[in-house]
Amino acid sequence: MHFLNFTPIAVLQLTLFSVLHGAKWTYTGPDGEHHWYKHYPYCGGTFQSPIDIKSELLRFDSNLRPIEVQNYNLSPNEQLTLGNNGHSVQISLPSKMHISSLPHRYTAAQFHLHWGSSSRPAGSEHTVNSEQYAAEMHVVHYNSDKYPNMSMAVDKSDGLAVLGVLIEVGEFNPAFEQFLKFINGVKYRDQRVQVPGFNIRALLPARLDEYYRYDGSLTTPPCYPSVLWTVFRNDVTISRKQFLALATALYSTHAQDSAPVPLNANYRQPQLTDGRVVLVSFKEGRGLHGTLTVTPPHTRKRIIQQLLVGDLADLADEGLYQLLPSGSEKLHAGKKKDLKNQQSETLAKSKQQMLNPSLWTKSQTNRYVGKFGLADDTLCYVSLEQRVFLRLRQSHTENQMVQALRDAVLPELNLKSYLDCKSDLALPTIRHILRGRPTDEALELDRSLTQALMKQRKTSTAIKPNVPVTKSSSLSPATVPRKPQSLGYPHPWLLPMEWED
């Protein structure tokens, strides 16, 4: 990802953000997830995780191979570090553990969990058709073919691969007991204990060939969109006693703190999909009826080629269906023309220009005005005016940074994900590619595409806000507010314990 041509103010803000990246964050309250973007701008940005894995997002991909993990069965003689970092309970993993079925070797770094509370055992981060599970485990790996360690990989677009395991309350799980029995040794933040090695593979579902795949982000600050997500279709179970050990035994505060704060409900709400689709490795099952097969990569490359160097009038007049979201071909009644073959040298040159763009500036900036609370009953109008002015100026600057980063990152991430069959082609990406093409043709295509998308919105049924339904029928549903958007930068001094996802 390239961030070029920042203004002096933006450069100053980058410096300030790098200093602030040690900022405190929580899941609720004044430092909660709706405020993460203030210190971690990527948390308000694009391609964020988790998401609600809806049926309409699913695309079957016959090229998805079963997940293959190596050296996951650890000897009891190997010592693992179990720790409480104030946000989760986490176990460090030896570097010999890795995923061997992805294009690169991804080496294991740690696994951690997200969970609900004793009163509401629903705390998974990913939801499936708005159903929330009791908990979720993330096994975090980094791309060791390209990067020497986790800290170097965490902010790279191909840096991380995370295996997500959905957890339900049910039968006792002996594999989870291998570390849960030590949970009282890490009751407070920054406490650590050594635990004997065990079979990490036993924590995963029996079937590793059925999963959801999409491009996403860390689910905790700094929220870099650097994760290739694999969420297994089949859940695993832990007993109610095991779940309560997670939900009631831990604190997010230090042992010496006077007011201990329980560590529970440590999950982020679902994020916007940003045109992404979710690839699935399986064809049968609930919610898969009528699932589209993903458009092949060679077709997608030809579409990008047409945008880069082809006849744009053809796309505007007769090939518009190729640029619309999957399944919307019916909107275009024109004849589908074959795309012309172009010289590979011209294509390579155009792609190189496209994949290394300068910062894409926008004339308009989203402005966020926070809600200002009053500390006491007496109003001092001068100080109130100063306080509001400072906060307003600060929030505008923050949002300018968030918007600038989003504008720079979305086209590149969307294009990469589109060519990998993991997203539709977003309108901002198309406009980004069309810069430099003949203005009249580009404007004609832009108008045609905008009209088609508006028509699609009118003809589609209105989508109501989703309320995740918990897997436990006795519990009340939780509301899922849409998140504000944000983003962040590398912190080489952070220990691996501090990387949540």
N, C-alpha and C positions, 0 to 999 in steps of 0.2 A: 504494500500500500504506500502510495506516495503523497506527501503533503507538501506542496510547493507554493511559493509566492505568498506566504503569510504576510500580513501587514505588521508593522512594528508592534501594534497593540496585541495582535494575535500571538506574536512571538513572545511578548511579555507574559501573556496569559498562559502560554505553554509552560513557561518557566515556573509561574506561580502554581499551575496544576501539578507539576512534577514535585514541587515542595509539599503541596497539600495531599499528595497521594498516600500519606500515612494517616489520613483523616479517619476519625471514628465513624463507623457505620453500624446500623442495626436494621432490623426488619420492620419495626414500627416506630412511631414517635417522630421527634424532630430530626433524627438521623436516619429515618426509615427509607424504604426503597424509593418512595416518590421524591426524595431529596438527594439520592445518590449522585445524580448528574451534576450537582453543584461542584463536587470535588472530583468526580470520575465521569467526564463528559460522555464516554462511550455508553454509559448506562442509559442514556437518552437517545442513543443512535439507532443504527439499523441492524437487521439480522440478529436480533436479541433472542435469548432463551430464558426460561422454557417457553413452550408453546402448547396450545391445546391441539392435540392430534385428531383433527376432524376427518370424517370419512371423505368429505369433498376435496381434501388436500391430497389424498393418497393416489400414488401412481405406481403401478407394478413395474419393476425393473428386473428382467430375467438375468441381468449380468451380476446381480448381487450374490456374492458367494457366502457360504456359512462363515461365521466369525471363528477364527482359529487363534487360540491363545496358547502360549508356550511357557513352560516352567512355572505354572501357577500352583503346583502342588509343592508347598514348602515344607522343609523338614522342621520338626519341633526344636532342633538344635539351632535353627536360625532365629535370632531375636528381632522382633519388630517393635517399633515405637508407636504406642497408642497415646494420643494427645487430645486435649481439649483446647482449641484455639479461640474460644469465646463465641464462635459462630457455628461450630459443628464438632463432632468427635471424628477423629481422623487417624488412619494407620498408614505409616510410610511403607513403601514396598521396594524390594530389591530390584536392581536394574536388569537382572537376568529375565525377569518377567516381561513379556511383550506380546503384541498382536502381530501375527505374521500374514494375515489375509488381506491387508490393505496395500495400496501402491507403495507406501513407505513402511519402514519398520517403526512402530510406535512402542516406546519403552514405558513400562509402568512407573508411576511416581508415587501415587497414594490413592486410597479410597476413603470416602467420607459419606455421611448420610444427612438427609433432610427428613424431618418428621413433624407430626402434628403435636397435639397436647393430650393429656389424660381425659379432658372433657370433650375433645374433638379429635379422635384419631384419624385425621386426614391431613397429610402433610407432604404428599408427593409434589414435585415441582411440575413435571409433565402431567397433563391430564389427557384422557382418551375419550373423545366425544363428551367432554365436560365432566367425566367421572374422575374424581381425585382419589388416589390410593392413600393408605395409611402413612407410607414413607417411601423414600427413594434412595438408592445407593448409586454413587458415581465412582467408577474406577477410572482414574485420570492417567492418560498416557501422553507422552510428547514425541515429536518426530525426531528420533535420534539419528536418522540418516542425514539430516540437515543441520541439527542444532545440538550443542554439547550438553545442554541441561534444560530443565523446566523453565528457569527464569529467562533464558534466551529465546525459548520457543513460544512463550505465553502470549506475546503480542504479534505473532506472525499469522498470516491468514491460513497457512497449512501447518500450524504449530502443534495443535492438540487433537487428540481423539479420545472421546469419553464414552464408556459403556454405561448406559443407564439401566438400572434394574428397579422395576416397580415392586413394592412390598405391600402385602396385605396381612391383616391379622387373621390367624388361623392356627394351623398346626405348629407345634414346637419345631424350631430349626436348630439342629445340633451344630451346624457350621457357624451360624451367627453367635452361638453361645461361646465359641472359642475366644471371642474378644469381649462380648457383653459381660462375661463373668468378672472382667477386670474393670468394669465401668466405674465402680466406686473409687478407684484409684485416681480418676481424673475428674472429680466432681467439679473442680474450679478451673477457671481460665489459666492457661499456661502450665497446667500440671501434665506430667507425662509418666508413663510406666512402660516397662518392657514386657512384651507378651511373646510366648513361643510361636514359631511359625506354624501354619496349618494350611489346609488345602483351600486356596482362594477360589479355585474353580467351583467348589461346592457352594459358594455364595451366589453363583449365577444360575439362571434357569437351566433345566436339563437340555432344552433345545436352543442351540445358538444359531440356527439357520433361519429363524423367524424374527424379524426385527423391522423397526422403522428407522429411516436414515434421512438426515437433513443437515444443512449448514446452519450453525448457530454460534452462540457465545458462551462465555463464562456466565453463570447465573448469579455471581456475586461481584462486587467491585474488584477490579476495574472494568469488568464486563466486555473485555475485548471480543470481537466477533471472530474468534480463532479456533472454533471447535467443530470437528466433524462428529456429529452426534449419532450414536447407535443406541436406540432405546428398544430393549427386547419386548417382543409382543406378550410373552407369558410372564406372569408375575411369580414371585416366590412368597412364602408365608413365614411369619414369625408368630410366636404365641403372644397372647395378651400380656402375660407377665414379662416377656422379652421386650415388647413394645413399651410397657410402662417403665422398664429400666431406662430406656432412652428418654422417655418423656418426663420423668420425674426426678431422676438421680443427678442431673447436671445443672450447672449454673454458668451463665455467660460472664460472671464477674469473678474477680480474684478472691482468694480465701480470706484475705485481710480486709476486704471491703465491708463496710458496716451494713449495707443493704443489699443482700444477695438477690440477683435477678435470675429467675429460672431460664434455662436454655431449652426452649421448645418453640413450635410453630416457626421453624427456621427455613421457610421456603419462600421463593419469589413467585409472584403472580404471573399468569400467562402473558406473553408479549404479542405484539402485532406480527403477522406473518410476513409482511413486506414482499408479497408476491411469491414467496417460497412455496414449494410443494414438498410432500413427504414421500420419499420412495419406500416401497415395501418389497420385501423379499418373498412374499407369499401371496397366493391368489385366492385362497378360500377363506371364508369366515365372515363373522358379523361385520357389516359396514363395508364389505368389499364388492357387493353386487354392483356391476356397472363401472367398476374402477377402470380408469383409462390406463392403457399401457403407455409408458413414457415415450415421448418423441425421441427417435434415435439421435445420437450426437452428430452424425454426419449431416443430418437434415438441419440441425441447429447451426452448425458451422456455415452451411450454405446460406442460411437466413442472415447471419452476421455479415457474410461476404456480400450479399445483396445490399445490405445497409451501407457497407463501407464503400463499395466501388460499383455497384450494380445500378440498374435503371430504377430510380425511386418512383417514377410515375407508374411503373408496373405494380409496385407494391401498393401505392395509393389507390390505383384503379382496380386491380384484380388479384393482388396477392396479400391483401390486408389481413386475411384470416391467419396468416403465418405469424403475425405480430401480436395477436390477441391472446389472452389467457387460454390455457388448455380447455378444450371442450366448448369453445365459443365460435367454432367454425360456421355454425348455422347463421350467424349474424351477417355473413357476407355471401351474397347470392351470385357473385361474379364467377367467371371461369378461373380455375386454378391453373396458372401458367407454370411451366417448368422454369426453374431458375437457370440463368445462363452460367456457363462455366467461365471463370475468370483466370487470368494469369496468376500463378501461385506467388510470383515475386511481388506483384502489386498488392496481393492480399496480405503477404507477410509484412510488407512495409506499412500498410494501413493499420494492421493489427498492432504493430509495434507502437505507432503513434497513439492508438487508442488505449493501449494497456498502460501507458505511462503519461497520463494527462496531468496538466497543471491543475491547481485548485479551481474547481468549478464554482464561480461566484454567482450569487443570486441577488437581484435587486431588492427582494423583500426578505425580511428576517422575521421568524416567529418571535413574538415577544411574550415573555412570561412575567406576570405580575403576581408575586406571592401574596398570601393572606397574612396581614400583620396583626399580631396579637398585642394587647396592652398589658403591661406588667402591673399597673395599679389603677385606681379609680380616677386619679387626678390627671387631667390632660394638660400638657405644656405644649402649646401650639408650635413654638419655634423648634423645640427639640423633636416633636413629632414630624414636622416638615423635613427636618434634616435627616431623621432616621429613615423616613419613607424615600427621600431622594437617594440616600446612599444605597438602600436596598434595591431600589428600582434600577439605579445605574449598575449595580453589581449583577442583578439578575439579567439585565439586558446583555451585559458583556458575556455572562455565562452562556446565555442562549445563542448569542452570535457564534460563540465557539462551537457549541453543540451543532448548530445548523450548518456551519462551515464544514465541520468534520463529516456530518451526515451527507452533505452534498458531494464531498470528495470521495467518500467511501462507498456509498450506495451503488454508483454506476459500475465500479470495479468489482465489488462483491457480487452484484447481481449478474454481471456478465460472466464471471467465473462460475457462479452457481448455475446459470442458464446453460452454459456449454457443458457442464457436468450433469445436466438434466435434473437439477435440484431446485429450479425455480422457473417461473414464467419470466418473460422479458418485460421489465418495468418501463413505463413511459419516460421517466427521467433518464433511464439508460439509453433508450432510443434517441432521445433528443441530444444526449451527450455525444453519441456516435455520429449524429448527423451534422454536428458542427463542422464547418468546412466544406460541406456539400453545397451544390447550387441552391441558393436561397429559395427560388420559386418551387422547385421540386420538394425540398425539405419542408417548406410550409404547407404544401399541398398534402404531403404524407401526414404531417402533424395534425392538420385539420381533420383529415379522414379518420385517423386513429382516435382522436379525441371524440369525434361524433359517434364512432362505433362503440367506444367504451361507455359513453353517456347512454346510448341506446341499450347497452347491455345492463346497465344499472337499473334502467326503467323497467326492463322486461323481467329482471330477476326479482324474486320475492325479497321483501325487506327482511334483513337478518336482525333478530333481537339480540341484545347483549346476553352473553352466555353466563350462566350461573353454575359453577361446577357442582356436580352431584357427588356426594361422598359415597364410597363403596359400602360404608356402614349405614344401613337403612335407618338406624335409630338416631342418627345425627342430623342436625339441621344443615342445609346447604350453606356454603360460604360465598359471599359476593366476591366477584373478581373485577376490581376496577382496572381500567386500562392505564398503562404506565406512561408517565412522562418519558421523554426520550433523552438519552445521554451517552458519553464516551470516555477514554483514559490512556496512560503511558507506562513504559516499563519501570519496574522498581527493582534493580538488580540487588539491592541490599535486603530484600524480603526473603525470608527463609521459605523452603518448600511448604512448611506447615501452614503458611499463611495464604497459600493458593487454594481457594475453595473448590474450583471446578477446573 
